[in-house]
Amino acid sequence: MNIFKATADFEQWLAKRLPIVRQDVALKHALMAQNPFSFFRATFYRWLQHWPEVCPKLAKAPAVLGVGDLHIENFGTWRDTEGRLIWGVNDLDEAFPGAYTLDLVRLAASAYLAIDSGYGDDYSAAQEVEYVNGPADSPMGKLRAANGHPEPFKVRLWCIGNEMYGFWQVGHMMANQYSEKHNRIVRAMKKVDPTIKVTSCGATPGELSMMTQENKQFIPNFWWPPFPNDLPYKFESQNDYDYWMLKNGADYIDNISEHTYAYPELSFDQKKQLFVDLHDPLETQARRMTNRMGMMFDSWEIYKEKLPGGRVVGHGTAGGRDSRGG
C-alpha cells in the first residue's frame, strides 16, 4: 500500500468516528509536503501499518494501554492549578491498546545523542563519535566491537549540549566564551567523521529574558545569581546567545535549536518587570501573542541585519512549547 492510499484509508476511517473539516485536511496535506519533519509528524498511521512488518517479533508482545505516539518531546513539565511543577507524559491523543514494545521502539527512535559541552571537551567528543561511527579497527571502534557491535552505528545527527545558555547548566559560561568551546568540539567531531551534522543550542534575548523572569518570579532559589531589573535583554549583549554563536561559529553550525517556553495565560509587563495575569477568557488567550514571543519572531530578521555580510545559516527548532508540551 502506497502513502496515498494509506492516507485515504486513514481519513476514511477517521471520518466514521468524528467530524472532518475538509479545509483543515487540505491544509494538513500542504504542510505534509513541505518537509520530512512535518510529513512524519502527520503520518503516525503509516508507522502503525509498517510496525508489524518491520518489527514482527516485537509486535507480538503483550498488549497494554500505551501512549502510542511516544517520543522524547512527549515527556516534560507543566504547572498544575496550584502552580506546582508536574512531570510526566504530556501527549495522550494517540493512546490505544497495543504491544508494550510499540512505545519503547518509538521512544528509542526519537532520541539522538548529545555531546557534553559543559564539563566535556573536544577530545572526549571526538572519542564518542569514533566509538559510534568509527571503523572497527580504530581505537574506539575496537572497544565498540568488544562490546558486541563491530559495525558502526552510522549516527549522522548529533546535538552539542543542551540549553548551555542557561545559568542552571553545569559548565555554563558567557556566550562569547562558549561559542569558542563549541567550535573546538565540532571541529574535533567532524575530523573523525566529516559526514555528521550537528544541532547547536541557541537562545534569543527574548527567550533568555522569559526564562530569567520565570526563575526570578516563580522558582526562587538561594543559589540563583542576581537577576536584572531591566528585562528584556538587549540584542548583541552577553545574553544574546544566538548572536555570539552565529558571529563566532557559523561555519560550525548545521542547525540551531531554539527552545520556546511560554505561559499563554500571562503577559510580561516591562514597566513592572513582572508576568501579570490579564484574566482574559481562553479564546482571547489563544489569539494573543505575548511580548516575549513577539520579540522571538522578530529576532531572526535582526540577526540577518547584524551579522557580517547578512549571512544566514540553516536553523532548526525545538517544536511547540518544548518540554512543557504542545
C-alpha positions as a Python dict, from the first residue, in 0.01 Angstrom:
ca = {
    (1, 'M'): (0, 0, 0),
    (2, 'N'): (150, 336, -102),
    (3, 'I'): (130, 651, 109),
    (4, 'F'): (-156, 799, -93),
    (5, 'K'): (-386, 501, -41),
    (6, 'A'): (-271, 471, 321),
    (7, 'T'): (-364, 834, 384),
    (8, 'A'): (-700, 800, 210),
    (9, 'D'): (-784, 485, 410),
    (10, 'F'): (-690, 654, 736),
    (11, 'E'): (-901, 961, 664),
    (12, 'Q'): (-1199, 746, 568),
    (13, 'W'): (-1160, 552, 894),
    (14, 'L'): (-1130, 878, 1089),
    (15, 'A'): (-1438, 1032, 924),
    (16, 'K'): (-1652, 748, 1060),
    (17, 'R'): (-1552, 840, 1416),
    (18, 'L'): (-1552, 1221, 1427),
    (19, 'P'): (-1647, 1521, 1210),
    (20, 'I'): (-1384, 1613, 948),
    (21, 'V'): (-1317, 1972, 839),
    (22, 'R'): (-1210, 1934, 478),
    (23, 'Q'): (-1031, 2270, 466),
    (24, 'D'): (-815, 2163, 759),
    (25, 'V'): (-737, 1831, 594),
    (26, 'A'): (-625, 2014, 278),
    (27, 'L'): (-403, 2241, 490),
    (28, 'K'): (-257, 1935, 662),
    (29, 'H'): (-169, 1782, 324),
    (30, 'A'): (4, 2104, 218),
    (31, 'L'): (208, 2113, 538),
    (32, 'M'): (300, 1745, 500),
    (33, 'A'): (453, 1823, 161),
    (34, 'Q'): (678, 2099, 294),
    (35, 'N'): (946, 1895, 473),
    (36, 'P'): (1020, 1547, 616),
    (37, 'F'): (962, 1660, 976),
    (38, 'S'): (606, 1773, 906),
    (39, 'F'): (540, 1463, 698),
    (40, 'F'): (644, 1220, 970),
    (41, 'R'): (462, 1416, 1241),
    (42, 'A'): (142, 1381, 1037),
    (43, 'T'): (164, 1012, 944),
    (44, 'F'): (158, 813, 1266),
    (45, 'Y'): (-96, 584, 1097),
    (46, 'R'): (171, 488, 843),
    (47, 'W'): (400, 378, 1124),
    (48, 'L'): (124, 157, 1263),
    (49, 'Q'): (87, -7, 923),
    (50, 'H'): (458, -82, 895),
    (51, 'W'): (518, -172, 1260),
    (52, 'P'): (419, -544, 1235),
    (53, 'E'): (629, -582, 919),
    (54, 'V'): (943, -405, 1041),
    (55, 'C'): (936, -546, 1395),
    (56, 'P'): (732, -870, 1371),
    (57, 'K'): (862, -1026, 1694),
    (58, 'L'): (821, -709, 1899),
    (59, 'A'): (472, -655, 1762),
    (60, 'K'): (362, -983, 1925),
    (61, 'A'): (446, -863, 2277),
    (62, 'P'): (167, -846, 2539),
    (63, 'A'): (-79, -563, 2485),
    (64, 'V'): (-126, -273, 2727),
    (65, 'L'): (-288, 69, 2709),
    (66, 'G'): (1, 263, 2562),
    (67, 'V'): (73, 623, 2467),
    (68, 'G'): (108, 514, 2104),
    (69, 'D'): (298, 806, 1954),
    (70, 'L'): (558, 818, 2230),
    (71, 'H'): (874, 1021, 2176),
    (72, 'I'): (1116, 1233, 2378),
    (73, 'E'): (916, 1554, 2342),
    (74, 'N'): (609, 1379, 2488),
    (75, 'F'): (774, 1394, 2831),
    (76, 'G'): (800, 1722, 3013),
    (77, 'T'): (689, 1952, 3292),
    (78, 'W'): (395, 2184, 3330),
    (79, 'R'): (230, 2372, 3613),
    (80, 'D'): (-89, 2238, 3768),
    (81, 'T'): (-374, 2454, 3901),
    (82, 'E'): (-180, 2513, 4224),
    (83, 'G'): (134, 2627, 4043),
    (84, 'R'): (337, 2313, 4115),
    (85, 'L'): (574, 2172, 3854),
    (86, 'I'): (444, 1835, 3733),
    (87, 'W'): (649, 1593, 3522),
    (88, 'G'): (519, 1313, 3305),
    (89, 'V'): (372, 1218, 2968),
    (90, 'N'): (207, 1526, 2819),
    (91, 'D'): (55, 1398, 2493),
    (92, 'L'): (-201, 1119, 2505),
    (93, 'D'): (-411, 1179, 2194),
    (94, 'E'): (-299, 851, 2033),
    (95, 'A'): (-344, 634, 2343),
    (96, 'F'): (-465, 287, 2242),
    (97, 'P'): (-420, -78, 2343),
    (98, 'G'): (-117, -231, 2173),
    (99, 'A'): (207, -418, 2230),
    (100, 'Y'): (403, -251, 2511),
    (101, 'T'): (710, -265, 2286),
    (102, 'L'): (549, -13, 2049),
    (103, 'D'): (609, 273, 2294),
    (104, 'L'): (964, 156, 2366),
    (105, 'V'): (1064, 143, 1997),
    (106, 'R'): (903, 480, 1921),
    (107, 'L'): (1078, 636, 2219),
    (108, 'A'): (1419, 493, 2126),
    (109, 'A'): (1383, 606, 1765),
    (110, 'S'): (1314, 966, 1875),
    (111, 'A'): (1632, 1005, 2078),
    (112, 'Y'): (1956, 1143, 1948),
    (113, 'L'): (2300, 1172, 2103),
    (114, 'A'): (2406, 1487, 2285),
    (115, 'I'): (2768, 1578, 2349),
    (116, 'D'): (2855, 1715, 2694),
    (117, 'S'): (2971, 2067, 2611),
    (118, 'G'): (2961, 2182, 2974),
    (119, 'Y'): (3221, 1980, 3163),
    (120, 'G'): (3306, 1783, 2847),
    (121, 'D'): (3580, 1868, 2599),
    (122, 'D'): (3676, 1829, 2233),
    (123, 'Y'): (3889, 1518, 2293),
    (124, 'S'): (3604, 1332, 2465),
    (125, 'A'): (3358, 1439, 2195),
    (126, 'A'): (3586, 1304, 1921),
    (127, 'Q'): (3621, 975, 2109),
    (128, 'E'): (3244, 940, 2135),
    (129, 'V'): (3199, 994, 1761),
    (130, 'E'): (3472, 738, 1690),
    (131, 'Y'): (3306, 486, 1923),
    (132, 'V'): (2969, 527, 1749),
    (133, 'N'): (3076, 576, 1386),
    (134, 'G'): (3443, 477, 1358),
    (135, 'P'): (3573, 168, 1179),
    (136, 'A'): (3620, -150, 1381),
    (137, 'D'): (4000, -118, 1365),
    (138, 'S'): (4006, 233, 1520),
    (139, 'P'): (4088, 257, 1894),
    (140, 'M'): (3727, 333, 1998),
    (141, 'G'): (3586, 110, 1723),
    (142, 'K'): (3773, -182, 1877),
    (143, 'L'): (3605, -107, 2209),
    (144, 'R'): (3265, -98, 2040),
    (145, 'A'): (3339, -431, 1869),
    (146, 'A'): (3445, -578, 2203),
    (147, 'N'): (3110, -468, 2342),
    (148, 'G'): (2931, -671, 2075),
    (149, 'H'): (2877, -435, 1782),
    (150, 'P'): (3161, -444, 1526),
    (151, 'E'): (2971, -247, 1262),
    (152, 'P'): (2949, 136, 1302),
    (153, 'F'): (2613, 273, 1411),
    (154, 'K'): (2634, 547, 1145),
    (155, 'V'): (2468, 814, 1357),
    (156, 'R'): (2450, 1129, 1144),
    (157, 'L'): (2274, 1385, 1365),
    (158, 'W'): (2435, 1497, 1692),
    (159, 'C'): (2341, 1757, 1949),
    (160, 'I'): (2604, 1984, 2108),
    (161, 'G'): (2500, 2031, 2469),
    (162, 'N'): (2155, 2131, 2587),
    (163, 'E'): (2042, 2479, 2689),
    (164, 'M'): (2404, 2583, 2751),
    (165, 'Y'): (2285, 2943, 2761),
    (166, 'G'): (2121, 2871, 3097),
    (167, 'F'): (2286, 2964, 3427),
    (168, 'W'): (2143, 2639, 3570),
    (169, 'Q'): (2357, 2422, 3340),
    (170, 'V'): (2680, 2267, 3467),
    (171, 'G'): (2972, 2418, 3282),
    (172, 'H'): (2776, 2730, 3186),
    (173, 'M'): (2989, 3018, 3058),
    (174, 'M'): (2941, 3352, 2888),
    (175, 'A'): (2820, 3341, 2529),
    (176, 'N'): (3142, 3465, 2364),
    (177, 'Q'): (3345, 3206, 2557),
    (178, 'Y'): (3104, 2919, 2498),
    (179, 'S'): (3097, 2978, 2123),
    (180, 'E'): (3474, 2922, 2111),
    (181, 'K'): (3446, 2596, 2306),
    (182, 'H'): (3158, 2484, 2087),
    (183, 'N'): (3369, 2537, 1775),
    (184, 'R'): (3657, 2330, 1914),
    (185, 'I'): (3419, 2043, 1993),
    (186, 'V'): (3253, 2042, 1650),
    (187, 'R'): (3589, 2068, 1472),
    (188, 'A'): (3718, 1762, 1660),
    (189, 'M'): (3399, 1563, 1593),
    (190, 'K'): (3394, 1634, 1220),
    (191, 'K'): (3763, 1548, 1192),
    (192, 'V'): (3667, 1195, 1298),
    (193, 'D'): (3355, 1180, 1080),
    (194, 'P'): (3301, 1464, 828),
    (195, 'T'): (2956, 1331, 733),
    (196, 'I'): (2786, 1415, 1064),
    (197, 'K'): (2556, 1712, 1117),
    (198, 'V'): (2529, 1899, 1445),
    (199, 'T'): (2247, 2083, 1617),
    (200, 'S'): (2369, 2361, 1843),
    (201, 'C'): (2192, 2534, 2132),
    (202, 'G'): (2085, 2890, 2076),
    (203, 'A'): (1869, 3146, 2252),
    (204, 'T'): (1742, 3489, 2158),
    (205, 'P'): (1739, 3769, 2418),
    (206, 'G'): (1362, 3724, 2430),
    (207, 'E'): (1390, 3358, 2524),
    (208, 'L'): (1655, 3418, 2791),
    (209, 'S'): (1453, 3710, 2927),
    (210, 'M'): (1150, 3486, 2967),
    (211, 'M'): (1347, 3211, 3141),
    (212, 'T'): (1521, 3462, 3369),
    (213, 'Q'): (1190, 3612, 3477),
    (214, 'E'): (1039, 3265, 3521),
    (215, 'N'): (1312, 3165, 3766),
    (216, 'K'): (1309, 3504, 3936),
    (217, 'Q'): (932, 3518, 3986),
    (218, 'F'): (815, 3157, 4009),
    (219, 'I'): (1114, 2943, 4107),
    (220, 'P'): (1317, 3143, 4361),
    (221, 'N'): (1635, 2968, 4470),
    (222, 'F'): (1915, 3074, 4705),
    (223, 'W'): (2173, 2956, 4451),
    (224, 'W'): (2049, 3163, 4157),
    (225, 'P'): (2276, 3451, 4051),
    (226, 'P'): (2149, 3810, 4094),
    (227, 'F'): (1871, 3885, 3847),
    (228, 'P'): (1848, 4211, 3649),
    (229, 'N'): (1557, 4454, 3675),
    (230, 'D'): (1571, 4583, 3318),
    (231, 'L'): (1438, 4293, 3109),
    (232, 'P'): (1422, 4215, 2823),
    (233, 'Y'): (1790, 4162, 2749),
    (234, 'K'): (1943, 4355, 2462),
    (235, 'F'): (2049, 4223, 2124),
    (236, 'E'): (2426, 4163, 2089),
    (237, 'S'): (2462, 4151, 2469),
    (238, 'Q'): (2618, 3857, 2651),
    (239, 'N'): (2263, 3725, 2692),
    (240, 'D'): (2213, 3705, 2316),
    (241, 'Y'): (2343, 3352, 2262),
    (242, 'D'): (2224, 3333, 1901),
    (243, 'Y'): (2427, 3639, 1808),
    (244, 'W'): (2754, 3512, 1956),
    (245, 'M'): (2708, 3158, 1828),
    (246, 'L'): (2646, 3278, 1472),
    (247, 'K'): (2904, 3559, 1483),
    (248, 'N'): (3187, 3336, 1607),
    (249, 'G'): (3092, 2998, 1468),
    (250, 'A'): (2853, 2999, 1171),
    (251, 'D'): (3087, 2756, 993),
    (252, 'Y'): (3046, 2506, 1278),
    (253, 'I'): (2665, 2511, 1298),
    (254, 'D'): (2433, 2299, 1084),
    (255, 'N'): (2115, 2362, 1286),
    (256, 'I'): (2020, 2583, 1578),
    (257, 'S'): (1776, 2453, 1839),
    (258, 'E'): (1558, 2730, 1976),
    (259, 'H'): (1371, 2630, 2291),
    (260, 'T'): (1048, 2826, 2316),
    (261, 'Y'): (872, 2822, 2652),
    (262, 'A'): (551, 3012, 2713),
    (263, 'Y'): (284, 3099, 2965),
    (264, 'P'): (-20, 3158, 2741),
    (265, 'E'): (-226, 3295, 3030),
    (266, 'L'): (35, 3557, 3125),
    (267, 'S'): (197, 3859, 2964),
    (268, 'F'): (520, 4032, 3063),
    (269, 'D'): (473, 4386, 3195),
    (270, 'Q'): (802, 4562, 3117),
    (271, 'K'): (730, 4856, 3348),
    (272, 'K'): (651, 4633, 3646),
    (273, 'Q'): (915, 4373, 3546),
    (274, 'L'): (660, 4100, 3621),
    (275, 'F'): (449, 3839, 3448),
    (276, 'V'): (90, 3951, 3500),
    (277, 'D'): (-235, 3762, 3454),
    (278, 'L'): (-467, 3958, 3226),
    (279, 'H'): (-762, 3736, 3326),
    (280, 'D'): (-856, 3703, 2961),
    (281, 'P'): (-1102, 3436, 2850),
    (282, 'L'): (-947, 3131, 2684),
    (283, 'E'): (-1035, 3239, 2329),
    (284, 'T'): (-854, 3571, 2383),
    (285, 'Q'): (-550, 3398, 2530),
    (286, 'A'): (-531, 3175, 2223),
    (287, 'R'): (-523, 3476, 1992),
    (288, 'R'): (-291, 3698, 2197),
    (289, 'M'): (81, 3699, 2129),
    (290, 'T'): (290, 3768, 2440),
    (291, 'N'): (556, 4039, 2446),
    (292, 'R'): (831, 3779, 2467),
    (293, 'M'): (701, 3578, 2174),
    (294, 'G'): (677, 3891, 1960),
    (295, 'M'): (1044, 3952, 2025),
    (296, 'M'): (1122, 3591, 1942),
    (297, 'F'): (964, 3610, 1599),
    (298, 'D'): (1142, 3937, 1522),
    (299, 'S'): (1483, 3805, 1615),
    (300, 'W'): (1583, 3618, 1301),
    (301, 'E'): (1545, 3928, 1083),
    (302, 'I'): (1758, 4124, 1329),
    (303, 'Y'): (2036, 3865, 1314),
    (304, 'K'): (2037, 3879, 936),
    (305, 'E'): (2097, 4255, 961),
    (306, 'K'): (2361, 4235, 1235),
    (307, 'L'): (2583, 3952, 1115),
    (308, 'P'): (2870, 4028, 874),
    (309, 'G'): (2750, 4006, 516),
    (310, 'G'): (2400, 3926, 635),
    (311, 'R'): (2495, 3558, 642),
    (312, 'V'): (2219, 3321, 742),
    (313, 'V'): (2281, 2955, 820),
    (314, 'G'): (2021, 2681, 826),
    (315, 'H'): (1837, 2663, 1153),
    (316, 'G'): (1611, 2414, 1325),
    (317, 'T'): (1377, 2449, 1615),
    (318, 'A'): (1258, 2263, 1918),
    (319, 'G'): (887, 2249, 1839),
    (320, 'G'): (592, 2388, 2024),
    (321, 'R'): (640, 2458, 2392),
    (322, 'D'): (930, 2213, 2411),
    (323, 'S'): (946, 2021, 2740),
    (324, 'R'): (624, 2181, 2862),
    (325, 'G'): (432, 2006, 2588),
    (326, 'G'): (222, 2122, 2298),
}
